[in-house]
Amino acid sequence: MSKKCDICGRGPKIAIKRSHSHIAIRHWKYLNLQTKTINGKKMKVCPKCLKSLKKEKITKKK
């Protein structure tokens, strides 16, 4: 299961958690991926791409 956006290719990032004693622990931050059907294909899309797709649909209608 891929954890990347199928449109823009954005993926998970490494972030640093800090405890009270200021110890650094690396962990992964994942995108808010959502499965959407676009042109008959199921794709995993990030919210940024979803927003841009909705804007394209609105401008095409006008």
FIZAKE-328436 format. One line per field, with one value per residue: residue number from 0; chain; y, z, x of N, C-alpha, C, O in turn. Coordinates in nm, 4 decimals, padded with zeros to 6 digits, always signed. Each point is the difference from the previous one (the first is absolute). Last residue first. Example, Ala and Ser with C-alpha at 12.3 -4.5 7.8 and 13.67 -1.06 7.14 Angstrom:
# FIZAKE-328436
num = c(1, 0) .
chaine = c(A, A) .
n.Y = c(-00.2250, -00.6828) .
n.Z = c(+00.7080, -00.0239) .
n.X = c(+01.2850, -00.0219) .
ca.Y = c(+00.1190, +00.1190) .
ca.Z = c(+00.0060, +00.0000) .
ca.X = c(+00.0820, -00.0890) .
c.Y = c(+00.1090, +00.1200) .
c.Z = c(+00.0730, +00.0000) .
c.X = c(-00.0770, +00.0900) .
o.Y = c(+00.1108, -00.0019) .
o.Z = c(+00.0169, +00.0665) .
o.X = c(+00.0509, +00.1036) .
//
This chain:
# FIZAKE-328436
num = c(61, 60, 59, 58, 57, 56, 55, 54, 53, 52, 51, 50, 49, 48, 47, 46, 45, 44, 43, 42, 41, 40, 39, 38, 37, 36, 35, 34, 33, 32, 31, 30, 29, 28, 27, 26, 25, 24, 23, 22, 21, 20, 19, 18, 17, 16, 15, 14, 13, 12, 11, 10, 9, 8, 7, 6, 5, 4, 3, 2, 1, 0) .
chaine = c(A, A, A, A, A, A, A, A, A, A, A, A, A, A, A, A, A, A, A, A, A, A, A, A, A, A, A, A, A, A, A, A, A, A, A, A, A, A, A, A, A, A, A, A, A, A, A, A, A, A, A, A, A, A, A, A, A, A, A, A, A, A) .
n.Y = c(+02.7394, -00.5455, -00.1421, +00.1217, -00.3429, -00.4528, +00.0209, -00.0175, -00.4779, -00.2682, +00.1315, -00.2165, -00.4972, -00.0736, +00.0379, -00.4309, -00.5550, -00.5428, -00.4845, -00.3358, -00.3445, +00.1117, +00.0705, +00.6096, +00.1840, -00.0365, -00.1474, +00.0043, +00.2286, +00.1365, +00.3686, -00.1141, +00.0193, -00.1222, -00.2788, +00.0171, -00.0624, +00.3570, +00.1937, +00.3442, +00.2840, -00.0551, -00.0636, -00.3107, -00.1230, -00.1957, +00.0897, -00.2785, -00.0289, -00.2412, -00.1514, +00.0955, +00.0781, +00.1390, +00.2122, -00.2986, -00.4016, -00.0122, -00.3204, -00.3282, -00.6461, -00.5692) .
n.Z = c(-01.5994, +00.2404, +00.1751, +00.5259, +00.4777, +00.1071, +00.2506, +00.5695, +00.3223, +00.0877, +00.4170, +00.5410, +00.1546, +00.1571, +00.5381, +00.3999, -00.0781, -00.1135, -00.3673, -00.2759, -00.4567, -00.4401, -00.3783, -00.0284, +00.5474, +00.5640, +00.5198, +00.5860, +00.2986, +00.4910, +00.1953, +00.2336, +00.2959, +00.2401, +00.4520, +00.2635, +00.4425, +00.4042, +00.4340, +00.5018, +00.4085, +00.4970, -00.0144, -00.5009, -00.5171, -00.5820, -00.5627, -00.5682, -00.5801, -00.3810, -00.5357, -00.4036, -00.5812, -00.4642, -00.3443, -00.1000, +00.3739, +00.6429, +00.4585, +00.3078, -00.2150, +00.0145) .
n.X = c(-01.7785, +00.1247, +00.5520, +00.2432, -00.0428, +00.3482, +00.5241, +00.1050, +00.0732, +00.5063, +00.3834, -00.0060, +00.2479, +00.5528, +00.2133, -00.0238, +00.2677, +00.0037, +00.0504, -00.4250, -00.1953, -00.3798, -00.2792, +00.0126, -00.0024, -00.2398, +00.2991, +00.1119, +00.4719, +00.3495, +00.3793, +00.6029, +00.4493, +00.5258, +00.3199, +00.5284, +00.4014, +00.2176, +00.4030, -00.0654, +00.0466, -00.3619, -00.5901, -00.1417, -00.1178, +00.1224, -00.0840, +00.0020, -00.0803, -00.3906, -00.2442, -00.2958, -00.1429, -00.0262, -00.4908, -00.5175, -00.1921, +00.1107, +00.0706, +00.1925, -00.1638, +00.0981) .
ca.Y = c(+00.1392, +00.0174, -00.0593, +00.0899, +00.1224, -00.0320, -00.0218, +00.1318, +00.0632, -00.0670, +00.0508, +00.1392, -00.0023, -00.0355, +00.1109, +00.1080, +00.0846, +00.1415, +00.0571, +00.0608, +00.0310, -00.0704, -00.1440, -00.0530, +00.1089, -00.0503, +00.0614, -00.0691, -00.0440, -00.0521, -00.0353, +00.0885, -00.0433, +00.0746, +00.0352, -00.0780, +00.0153, -00.1295, +00.0020, -00.1083, +00.0496, +00.0101, +00.1065, -00.0311, +00.0424, +00.0189, -00.0276, +00.1101, -00.0330, +00.0763, +00.0240, -00.1178, +00.0299, -00.0800, +00.0860, +00.1138, -00.0451, +00.0540, +00.1194, +00.1127, +00.1196, +00.1179) .
ca.Z = c(-00.0346, -00.0148, -00.1266, -00.1093, +00.0095, -00.0412, -00.1441, -00.0626, +00.0115, -00.0943, -00.1331, -00.0076, -00.0066, -00.1372, -00.0845, +00.0014, +00.1186, -00.0261, +00.1325, +00.0265, +00.1423, +00.0703, +00.0043, -00.1368, -00.0942, -00.1360, -00.0821, -00.1270, -00.0160, -00.1310, +00.0150, -00.0598, -00.1234, -00.0116, -00.1310, -00.0366, -00.1368, -00.0536, -00.1348, -00.0800, -00.1279, +00.0228, +00.0984, +00.1309, +00.1118, +00.1236, +00.1269, +00.0956, +00.1313, +00.0385, +00.1425, +00.0846, +00.1377, +00.0440, +00.0183, -00.0913, -00.1379, -00.0822, -00.0779, +00.0845, -00.0142, +00.0000) .
ca.X = c(-00.0329, -00.1443, -00.0426, +00.0366, -00.0800, -00.1363, +00.0002, +00.0107, -00.1312, -00.0897, +00.0322, -00.0442, -00.1465, -00.0363, +00.0445, -00.0991, +00.0155, +00.0228, +00.0220, +00.1295, +00.0129, +00.1073, -00.0222, -00.0025, +00.0241, -00.0074, -00.1038, -00.0204, -00.1383, -00.0375, -00.1410, -00.0993, -00.0635, -00.1259, -00.0535, -00.1178, -00.0502, -00.0408, -00.0566, +00.0560, +00.0528, +00.1447, +00.0218, -00.0559, +00.0844, -00.0763, +00.0671, -00.0119, +00.0549, +00.1186, +00.0218, +00.0006, +00.0410, +00.1137, +00.1183, +00.0042, +00.0158, -00.1082, +00.0308, -00.0379, +00.0822, -00.0844) .
c.Y = c(+00.0351, +00.1407, +00.0222, -00.0559, +00.0931, +00.1246, -00.0279, -00.0118, +00.1369, +00.0621, -00.0651, +00.0565, +00.1404, -00.0044, -00.0249, +00.1178, +00.1156, +00.0755, +00.1438, +00.0473, +00.0514, +00.0408, -00.0808, -00.1525, -00.0614, +00.1181, -00.0627, +00.0614, -00.0679, -00.0502, -00.0486, -00.0501, +00.1028, -00.0345, +00.0795, +00.0518, -00.0877, +00.0241, -00.1420, +00.0001, -00.1072, +00.0382, +00.0190, +00.1170, -00.0335, +00.0411, +00.0297, -00.0412, +00.1243, -00.0474, +00.0735, +00.0351, -00.1251, +00.0310, -00.0763, +00.0782, +00.1159, -00.0406, +00.0429, +00.1307, +00.1125, +00.1241) .
c.Z = c(-00.1414, -00.0463, -00.0243, -00.1348, -00.1167, +00.0001, -00.0509, -00.1515, -00.0659, +00.0026, -00.1065, -00.1397, -00.0186, -00.0181, -00.1457, -00.0896, -00.0078, +00.1315, -00.0202, +00.1437, +00.0256, +00.1459, +00.0692, -00.0026, -00.1382, -00.0948, -00.1385, -00.0709, -00.1347, +00.0004, -00.1362, +00.0302, -00.0483, -00.1360, +00.0136, -00.1331, -00.0207, -00.1387, -00.0472, -00.1353, -00.0803, -00.1275, +00.0287, +00.0942, +00.1308, +00.1084, +00.1152, +00.1292, +00.0875, +00.1369, +00.0258, +00.1452, +00.0856, +00.1399, +00.0483, +00.0133, -00.0980, -00.1447, -00.0778, -00.0672, +00.0887, +00.0000) .
c.X = c(+00.0312, -00.0358, -00.1487, -00.0424, +00.0306, -00.0872, -00.1407, -00.0022, +00.0002, -00.1391, -00.0883, +00.0258, -00.0550, -00.1514, -00.0393, +00.0366, -00.1006, +00.0123, +00.0451, +00.0059, +00.1405, +00.0008, +00.1081, -00.0098, +00.0150, +00.0107, +00.0033, -00.1194, -00.0130, -00.1436, -00.0511, -00.1412, -00.1015, -00.0591, -00.1293, -00.0529, -00.1232, -00.0578, -00.0289, -00.0709, +00.0742, +00.0760, +00.1490, +00.0276, -00.0707, +00.0979, -00.0946, +00.0695, -00.0077, +00.0480, +00.1313, +00.0228, -00.0121, +00.0502, +00.1225, +00.1302, +00.0117, +00.0256, -00.1230, +00.0381, -00.0521, +00.0888) .
o.Y = c(+00.1135, +00.0183, +00.0145, +00.0775, +00.0575, +00.0173, +00.0502, +00.0831, +00.0384, +00.0167, +00.0649, +00.0695, +00.0223, +00.0384, +00.0907, +00.0648, +00.0306, -00.0264, +00.0263, +00.0354, -00.0659, +00.1176, -00.1228, -00.0651, -00.0816, +00.0867, -00.0426, +00.0043, +00.0491, -00.0622, +00.0710, -00.1160, +00.0775, +00.0226, -00.0304, +00.1064, -00.1142, +00.0756, -00.0862, +00.0086, +00.0316, -00.0007, +00.1114, +00.0988, +00.0373, -00.0494, +00.1112, -00.1165, +00.1070, -00.0482, -00.0096, +00.1173, -00.0789, -00.0513, +00.0513, +00.0188, -00.0199, +00.0155, -00.0815, +00.0951, +00.0172, +00.0232) .
o.Z = c(-00.0418, -00.0703, -00.1148, -00.0911, -00.0581, -00.0897, -00.1054, -00.0675, -00.0631, -00.1042, -00.0981, -00.0558, -00.0791, -00.1051, -00.0679, -00.0563, -00.1088, +00.0944, -00.0635, +00.0587, -00.0336, +00.0323, +00.0031, -00.0836, -00.0229, -00.0029, -00.0466, +00.0543, -00.0997, +00.0957, -00.0677, +00.0360, +00.0785, -00.1035, +00.0846, -00.0465, +00.0456, -00.0162, +00.0031, -00.0066, -00.0798, -00.0026, +00.0263, -00.0390, +00.0204, +00.0043, +00.0132, +00.0187, -00.0383, +00.0810, -00.0781, +00.0369, -00.0163, +00.0416, -00.0099, -00.0983, -00.1119, -00.0498, -00.0351, +00.0660, +00.0157, +00.0934) .
o.X = c(-00.0227, -00.0993, -00.0419, -00.0294, -00.0920, -00.0826, -00.0391, -00.0607, -00.0985, -00.0633, -00.0362, -00.0848, -00.0917, -00.0512, -00.0481, -00.0883, -00.0488, -00.0744, +00.1021, -00.1022, +00.0984, -00.0168, -00.0079, +00.0627, +00.0893, -00.0874, +00.1056, -00.1104, +00.0529, -00.0459, -00.0743, -00.0199, -00.0546, +00.0629, -00.0840, +00.0409, -00.0048, -00.0958, +00.0879, -00.1226, +00.0883, +00.1230, +00.0452, +00.0622, -00.1156, +00.1127, -00.0512, +00.0352, +00.0472, -00.0791, +00.0947, -00.0044, -00.0932, +00.1038, +00.1115, +00.0716, +00.0473, +00.1115, -00.0853, +00.0420, -00.1209, +00.0768) .
//
